[in-house]
Each structure stands twice: as C-alpha cells, then as structure tokens.
Amino acid sequence: MTGVRVVARDRRDDLGEGPLWSERDDAIYWTDILGHRINRLSLGTSAVESWRMPDYTGWVIERERGGFIAGIGREIVELDADGAIQGLLAPLEPDRADNRVNDAKADAAGRVWAGSMPITADKPTGAFYRLDLDGAATRVDDGYRIANGPAISGDGRTLLHTDSGLGIIYRFALDADGKLGERAEFIRFEPHWGKPDGMTFDATGGLWVACWGGGCVMRFTPDGQRDRIIELPASQISSCTFAGANLDRMFVTSAAVDVDEPLGGALFEVDPGCRGLPTHRYRG
C-alpha cells in the first residue's frame, strides 16, 4: 500500500501492542503480549532487538530516573536499560488469577494508567488502575472485557479508555491530582470498523485509533467525528504511536494470532501527515 512501510525483522508478533517512542534512546519499544517479549527498533540503525519475558507482557514505559517499568502477567515490574527485570514494583491483581495486563500510558505528572482483562476476553472482570509516584496501584474503574488504549489529551484534562469487547471508547475528566470524573461514552464503533484498540492523540487534538479486525488506523476529530483512515495490509491492528525528532512519524503494531496473513504481526510505519505529543515517563 502506498505510504506504508513494513519494518524489516526476522519474526512477527503473536500479539504486538504498546508501541512507545523513546527520545532518550531514539528508538521504538513495543511488546508481544502472547509471545512474552519486549522489542526495540533503533531509528538510527534500523536494528531490531528482542527480550524474552516470563509471562504475558502488556506494556513497557520509560522511567524518569532510568530504565523502564513494564506490565507483566498481573504485576508491574522494574526493568534496567537492557530489559532485565530488577524487581517487583506493584502487584496489580493478586485477587484476579484469570486476568492479565493489557495496555498503559504515562501522563504528564508521571503517573501510569493501566488496564487489565480476562485472558479469555469474554467476561467483564478487567479493570483500570492508576500507578502513583509512590508505587501504589489503585483500581479506579472496573467491569471491562478488554481494557485497552488509554490516551491522555495534550492539556492533561481528558483521559480516554476503551472496552474493545464492547467497541466503545469512554471519556473521563482528569483532575491535576489524578482523580477521574464520571465515565461517559465518547465513540461507539460501527460493526464494520472493527474494534477500537490502542490509541493516541495528535498535537491538534485528533484521536488516532488502531482498528482490530478493521485493517486500519482511524483519526477522529476532538468532537468524535471520523475524518481520516489509513489502511494497512493486516487485519488485526492493535496500537499506534508518533515518533521521531519531530513526532511526525507513526508506528503501528499488529497481531498474527488466529489469522493467516503474510503481514499479520508486522510493525508498520505510516505517514500521518501531522505531529503527535511527547512521550511521558513514569516519575516514581
């Protein structure tokens, strides 16, 4: 497809997710949830590296003081700069043995917002958590089948979160102290769009959403109207992020699980025609 580049590497992701732009490393990090991996693409050299993790690996986020934190299994763990686990930061769901982590984002205050879901993706036992700077994880919302794609507006006053199982993107007011307002439906996907998955805001307030089963990323205006589609050569598109020195490159993850597609599980680069927002780090 015109304007779509497949990142060259020697494997595909079973379930690619959570792409993260690291200005510090000039690299894209992303996970393979089912493959239990963290991947890194160097934008300077195009080299791709991969680290095996011990369990489902939902997300990785940079830490302000160095290294990373990651959602693995039902825990948030500390990683060094080379992806080695250094210890447990916070147990996330010791009371929900049938769940796993799924997706997360840091906000401008350095907190992390993370979702969970049942491994079977068929019952509303997933939840939404806030990880504070002291390492405490608080459950702030509940009842998700597939908690997905948190995205935080550029002014830090709006947080979006998705239940992919229901095909709904929810909107919350976000206070400076990290308190969420009431959950409100923002965008309900039409059946032929696929399901809303990972998402991110651009610099003008547009929302870019990966469409699982829809083979594309879609942009929505600040009032929730669909205004752009970038089609991709794989059906299970899982997340997207802006990257590069000017934040004008977009990288998109996908999945190979349950499909027979040559490019299922590939990492793609597309031209979004706009700029994104800076990546935030965990400050705890």
Backbone torsions as a table, in degrees:
resi	resn	phi	psi	omega
1	MET	NA	141.5	-178.7
2	THR	-62.0	131.3	177.0
3	GLY	82.1	6.7	178.6
4	VAL	-115.0	125.2	178.0
5	ARG	-113.6	134.5	174.7
6	VAL	-92.9	124.6	178.9
7	VAL	-70.3	124.1	-176.7
8	ALA	-73.3	128.8	174.5
9	ARG	-164.6	175.0	-169.9
10	ASP	-98.4	10.2	178.8
11	ARG	-152.9	166.6	173.5
12	ARG	-115.6	155.6	179.0
13	ASP	-86.6	134.1	170.7
14	ASP	-60.4	-45.3	177.6
15	LEU	-148.3	84.1	177.2
16	GLY	-67.3	144.0	-175.3
17	GLU	-164.0	165.3	167.3
18	GLY	61.3	43.8	179.4
19	PRO	-62.9	137.5	-175.2
20	LEU	-133.7	125.1	175.3
21	TRP	-87.0	124.1	176.3
22	SER	-109.1	106.7	174.1
23	GLU	-66.1	-36.0	-179.6
24	ARG	-57.2	-41.2	-176.1
25	ASP	-104.8	-1.5	-174.1
26	ASP	49.8	53.0	-172.2
27	ALA	-149.3	157.6	169.1
28	ILE	-103.1	127.8	170.8
29	TYR	-108.0	143.7	172.8
30	TRP	-156.6	167.6	-175.8
31	THR	-114.3	160.4	164.0
32	ASP	-116.2	100.7	-172.0
33	ILE	-58.2	-53.5	-176.3
34	LEU	-76.3	-26.2	177.2
35	GLY	-83.8	-2.2	177.2
36	HIS	56.0	53.0	-176.3
37	ARG	-137.2	152.0	162.9
38	ILE	-114.1	130.7	-178.3
39	ASN	-112.8	153.5	175.7
40	ARG	-138.2	128.8	173.6
41	LEU	-110.7	119.3	174.5
42	SER	-80.4	121.3	180.0
43	LEU	-72.4	-24.6	179.7
44	GLY	-74.3	-38.3	-174.9
45	THR	-113.2	-11.6	-174.6
46	SER	67.7	9.6	177.8
47	ALA	-72.6	141.4	178.0
48	VAL	-118.0	129.0	176.2
49	GLU	-121.0	162.3	-176.9
50	SER	-148.6	139.3	178.2
51	TRP	-122.3	133.3	176.4
52	ARG	-78.4	138.1	176.9
53	MET	-114.6	164.6	-173.3
54	PRO	-82.9	-6.9	-174.5
55	ASP	-160.1	-176.6	175.4
56	TYR	-48.0	130.6	-174.4
57	THR	-120.7	99.9	-171.0
58	GLY	-81.8	-37.9	-172.6
59	TRP	-162.8	160.8	174.1
60	VAL	-139.3	136.4	-177.8
61	ILE	-134.3	138.2	178.1
62	GLU	-65.4	149.3	175.4
63	ARG	-108.2	136.6	-175.2
64	GLU	-58.2	-37.3	-175.9
65	ARG	-87.5	3.8	178.5
66	GLY	118.3	152.8	-177.9
67	GLY	73.7	-154.5	-173.6
68	PHE	-145.0	168.3	160.3
69	ILE	-121.6	156.5	-176.6
70	ALA	-146.6	149.6	172.7
71	GLY	-93.8	113.9	-176.8
72	ILE	-132.0	125.8	-177.5
73	GLY	64.0	-113.7	174.6
74	ARG	-124.4	33.9	-177.9
75	GLU	-136.3	158.7	168.1
76	ILE	-108.5	122.7	-174.1
77	VAL	-118.6	162.7	177.3
78	GLU	-98.6	137.1	178.3
79	LEU	-123.6	149.6	172.0
80	ASP	-84.4	-176.2	-175.1
81	ALA	-66.2	-17.5	-179.9
82	ASP	-103.9	12.8	174.8
83	GLY	84.3	9.5	178.7
84	ALA	-85.7	134.0	-179.6
85	ILE	-69.2	128.7	-178.8
86	GLN	-104.6	-17.0	179.4
87	GLY	159.4	176.0	179.5
88	LEU	-86.8	130.4	174.0
89	LEU	-95.1	-47.3	-178.1
90	ALA	-155.5	129.2	168.4
91	PRO	-71.6	135.1	-174.7
92	LEU	-96.9	-47.6	-176.3
93	GLU	-141.1	65.9	177.9
94	PRO	-63.5	-17.9	-177.4
95	ASP	-95.8	2.3	-176.4
96	ARG	-132.1	78.0	-171.7
97	ALA	-65.7	-19.5	-178.4
98	ASP	-93.0	7.8	-179.2
99	ASN	-103.5	171.3	171.0
100	ARG	-149.0	162.9	174.3
101	VAL	-70.1	161.3	179.6
102	ASN	-138.3	-50.3	-174.1
103	ASP	-157.3	154.7	-176.6
104	ALA	-160.8	160.1	174.3
105	LYS	-146.9	150.6	170.7
106	ALA	-94.2	149.7	175.8
107	ASP	-104.0	178.5	-174.5
108	ALA	-66.6	-22.6	177.5
109	ALA	-82.0	-5.3	178.8
110	GLY	90.7	6.3	172.8
111	ARG	-80.6	163.5	176.1
112	VAL	-121.4	136.5	178.0
113	TRP	-112.9	122.8	-170.4
114	ALA	-136.9	139.8	178.7
115	GLY	-107.7	163.7	174.8
116	SER	-133.8	168.5	-179.3
117	MET	-157.0	157.5	172.7
118	PRO	-68.7	142.8	179.3
119	ILE	-57.1	-33.3	-179.5
120	THR	-82.4	-10.1	176.5
121	ALA	56.6	31.7	-173.9
122	ASP	-132.6	13.2	178.6
123	LYS	-149.5	152.8	-172.7
124	PRO	-84.3	58.2	180.0
125	THR	-105.1	2.2	176.4
126	GLY	-77.2	162.1	-176.7
127	ALA	-146.0	179.7	-178.9
128	PHE	-130.2	135.3	-172.5
129	TYR	-128.8	152.7	170.3
130	ARG	-115.6	124.0	175.0
131	LEU	-98.7	115.6	-178.1
132	ASP	-87.0	173.6	-174.0
133	LEU	-69.5	-18.8	176.9
134	ASP	-86.7	4.1	178.3
135	GLY	88.0	2.8	179.1
136	ALA	-85.0	131.8	177.5
137	ALA	-104.6	125.4	-177.5
138	THR	-117.6	131.5	175.7
139	ARG	-75.9	119.7	-175.3
140	VAL	-111.3	-12.7	176.5
141	ASP	-158.7	159.4	-170.9
142	ASP	-148.5	168.2	173.0
143	GLY	89.5	31.1	-179.1
144	TYR	-97.5	141.6	170.4
145	ARG	-83.2	-47.7	177.4
146	ILE	-138.2	88.5	178.9
147	ALA	-70.2	130.7	-168.6
148	ASN	-151.7	160.1	163.0
149	GLY	49.2	50.3	174.1
150	PRO	-59.6	143.1	176.3
151	ALA	-142.0	139.3	-175.3
152	ILE	-121.4	130.0	-176.0
153	SER	-64.6	160.9	-177.4
154	GLY	-61.5	-31.3	178.6
155	ASP	-86.4	-0.9	176.8
156	GLY	72.4	11.9	-175.0
157	ARG	-103.7	-6.1	-179.6
158	THR	-132.6	133.6	174.7
159	LEU	-121.3	132.0	175.6
160	LEU	-108.7	142.2	178.0
161	HIS	-145.5	149.0	-169.7
162	THR	-120.6	144.5	160.5
163	ASP	-108.9	98.7	-179.2
164	SER	-61.5	-32.0	179.4
165	GLY	-61.3	-32.5	179.2
166	LEU	-96.8	-12.2	-178.3
167	GLY	72.8	32.1	-175.6
168	ILE	-124.7	133.8	168.8
169	ILE	-100.3	125.5	-179.7
170	TYR	-101.0	153.5	177.9
171	ARG	-120.9	138.2	176.3
172	PHE	-128.4	141.3	164.4
173	ALA	-72.8	141.5	-177.9
174	LEU	-123.0	118.0	177.9
175	ASP	-81.1	162.2	179.9
176	ALA	-61.3	-27.9	-179.4
177	ASP	-86.7	4.1	177.0
178	GLY	91.0	9.2	178.0
179	LYS	-84.6	134.3	177.4
180	LEU	-91.2	143.7	170.7
181	GLY	-80.2	-167.6	-179.3
182	GLU	-67.5	145.1	176.2
183	ARG	-74.3	131.3	179.5
184	ALA	-133.7	140.1	177.3
185	GLU	-67.4	130.6	-179.3
186	PHE	-109.6	-54.1	179.0
187	ILE	-134.3	128.4	172.7
188	ARG	-109.1	121.1	-176.8
189	PHE	-71.5	138.7	168.5
190	GLU	-68.9	147.8	-176.8
191	PRO	-55.4	-35.7	-176.1
192	HIS	-80.9	-1.8	175.8
193	TRP	-82.4	-14.1	-168.1
194	GLY	88.8	-153.8	-179.5
195	LYS	-117.9	140.3	176.8
196	PRO	-69.0	131.7	-177.9
197	ASP	-121.6	-130.7	179.9
198	GLY	-65.0	154.2	-175.3
199	MET	-155.4	162.4	179.7
200	THR	-155.7	151.3	176.0
201	PHE	-87.4	149.4	168.0
202	ASP	-97.2	178.6	-171.9
203	ALA	-70.0	-16.1	179.7
204	THR	-102.6	9.8	177.2
205	GLY	92.6	1.5	174.5
206	GLY	-72.5	147.3	-179.1
207	LEU	-109.0	122.9	177.4
208	TRP	-101.7	126.9	-174.3
209	VAL	-125.0	128.7	172.3
210	ALA	-76.5	134.6	-173.9
211	CYS	-108.8	100.1	178.7
212	TRP	-68.7	122.0	-176.3
213	GLY	84.6	-6.5	-178.2
214	GLY	-105.3	-10.0	175.5
215	GLY	64.1	35.1	-176.6
216	CYS	-164.6	170.4	161.8
217	VAL	-113.2	141.9	179.6
218	MET	-117.5	146.5	172.3
219	ARG	-108.4	137.9	176.3
220	PHE	-119.7	142.3	177.1
221	THR	-70.1	166.0	-179.7
222	PRO	-57.0	-22.5	177.0
223	ASP	-96.3	11.7	171.9
224	GLY	89.4	16.1	178.9
225	GLN	-94.3	132.3	179.4
226	ARG	-71.3	128.0	-177.2
227	ASP	-133.5	-3.3	177.7
228	ARG	-157.7	145.7	177.5
229	ILE	-133.6	131.4	170.2
230	ILE	-114.7	112.6	-178.3
231	GLU	-80.5	148.6	-176.9
232	LEU	-131.8	153.7	-175.3
233	PRO	-85.8	41.4	174.1
234	ALA	-154.6	150.8	-173.6
235	SER	-89.3	-35.4	-172.2
236	GLN	-96.5	82.0	-178.9
237	ILE	-90.6	127.9	-165.6
238	SER	-112.3	-30.8	-179.8
239	SER	-168.6	170.4	-177.6
240	CYS	-153.1	154.1	176.7
241	THR	-150.1	149.6	171.0
242	PHE	-83.8	150.4	-174.8
243	ALA	-154.2	175.0	178.1
244	GLY	91.7	164.3	-176.0
245	ALA	-57.6	-31.8	179.7
246	ASN	-102.3	3.8	-178.7
247	LEU	54.8	36.1	-178.3
248	ASP	-116.4	13.3	173.4
249	ARG	-111.7	144.5	178.9
250	MET	-122.2	130.5	175.2
251	PHE	-112.6	139.9	-170.3
252	VAL	-131.2	129.5	178.0
253	THR	-95.1	160.6	179.2
254	SER	-149.6	179.1	-175.1
255	ALA	-132.8	146.2	176.6
256	ALA	-100.6	-14.2	-174.8
257	VAL	-61.7	133.3	173.8
258	ASP	67.2	12.4	174.9
259	VAL	-132.3	152.4	175.5
260	ASP	-112.4	84.2	-176.3
261	GLU	-133.7	133.6	-179.1
262	PRO	-56.0	-32.5	-176.0
263	LEU	-112.8	11.1	171.6
264	GLY	-63.0	129.4	-178.2
265	GLY	89.6	2.9	177.9
266	ALA	-78.3	159.3	168.1
267	LEU	-101.5	127.0	-176.7
268	PHE	-111.2	153.0	166.7
269	GLU	-119.5	133.4	178.0
270	VAL	-130.1	163.7	176.5
271	ASP	-97.3	110.2	-176.9
272	PRO	-80.5	-15.4	-178.7
273	GLY	71.4	19.5	179.2
274	CYS	-160.8	179.3	179.6
275	ARG	-112.7	153.5	179.0
276	GLY	-100.4	-167.1	179.3
277	LEU	-102.8	153.5	178.9
278	PRO	-61.5	152.1	175.1
279	THR	-79.2	134.6	175.8
280	HIS	-98.2	155.8	-179.0
281	ARG	-115.2	156.1	173.3
282	TYR	-74.8	129.1	-175.5
283	ARG	-101.1	7.3	179.4
284	GLY	-84.6	NA	NA
